[in-house]
Amino acid sequence: MPAEPKMAEDFDADADADAAFSTRRLTHKASSATLSGKSSMVKVKIKLGSEMIALRLPSELTLRELRARIALKLGNEESAKAMSGTSQIMYHAPSGESTLLSDDQDWETALMVTNYKPILTLVQ
């Protein structure tokens, strides 16, 4: 059985749906990157005694994922401590105050307070 030909109003509905999808897609990109103030990647500096290492990470990481990335970067016994949670992570606010990261909310706060350029310290 042949398909029925589309009516003019069917084409208008298709065009409206395509326009709505494009607008939604553009809005999502703008809101997730520009409007929220978040960049897709963040540079995290980590103090280890007198050394400083830097990581470029997605800004959407959870604290658990951050610990895992730090552990991969360290690649030695410090990494085992960071992974197990025995090491604590602190961030340094621009005011000079250091604050312990205990959950994802703290991590998000650290990103916002430091303008997405956190400096972290591992505390044994």
Helices and strands as residue ranges (DSSP letters): H 8-29, I 30-35, E 41-48, E 51-58, H 63-74, H 77-84, E 88-92, E 98-101, H 104-113, E 119-123
